[in-house]
Amino acid sequence: MEINITRPLIIFDLETTGVNIATDRIVEIAILKILPDGHEEFRHHLLNPGIPIPPEVTAIHGISDADVKDKPGFKDVAGNLNAYLQNCDLVGYNSIKFDIPVLVEEFLRAGVEFDMKGRRFIDVQNIFHKMEQRTLKAAYKFYCSKELINAHSAEADTRATYEILKSQLDRYADTEYVDHDGKVSKPVVNDVKALHDFSFYNKNADLGGQIIFNAKGQEVFNFGKHKGKTVEEVFKMEPSYYDWMMKGEFLLSTKKLITAIKLRNFNKG
């Protein structure tokens, strides 16, 4: 179904140096402009962010420092881009939470007033999550074609969870999955270890996912200003960070892990 519009609609996506809205920068922006008469226009910019692109981020979107070293900065295209986006509504995926705030931050740094008044924002991800709810009740109906009676009763929820798992084994048998690295597998198999491995977005080093393993098997921070850095490296450069974590509201299991890493590093010396 074609969407009804009375003014141009901008569908856009950003690739950035990271996920911190306040400090990360845009390295790529793709824009599909739909005009009320149905005509489509496409624009694409690679941008020099002015700061290094971390290797772990390059591994995701494929854009390196070398790719953008001779490209313009956002400030160089901000005026023209702002004019192109005038009187347009915006569409993206996770755009309300991330892409739009990042775009506005870049305009502000460039000293360009990006007028937000009167614009309408459509976030496809939010529509997806609201319409295809991820509750246990919704999962039970989707996988088992049954209504969950006595939802939030521990026994009912437990039995429903088991039925869903068995239904997933049937539904996804021989179904291919492509991960972020483009690796194709058939991960939903009748094997507990395989299901365990597939259940995590990251390979967690602690129970809360605050610390994860990188591709080299090293413990790295998964939050905050040191995200992506190894725990050992941070504790060497900034010993007070360990003390801050130990005094903070982190899981006891996380504190136990970082203490073990600190002691391991001390014993190396």
RAKA-V777184 format. One line per field, one symbol per residue. psi: psi as a letter, one per 30 degrees, with the letter a starting at -180 (. if undefined). Layout:
psi = ???
//
This chain:
psi = kkkkkflkkjklkkklfagjeefllkfkkkkjkklfgfkkkkkkkkkjfflkjkefeefefgkleefgfgllleeffeeeeeeefkhklkkajgeeedeeeeeeeeeeefgkjjjfkflkkkjeeeeeeeeikgleeeeeeeefhlkjkhkgkeeeeeeeeeeeeeeeeeegkgkkkkafggkklifjlikeeeeeeffkeljkelffgfklkafggkklkglafgkflkeeeefeeiffeeeeefflilkeeeeeefeeeeeeeefe.
//
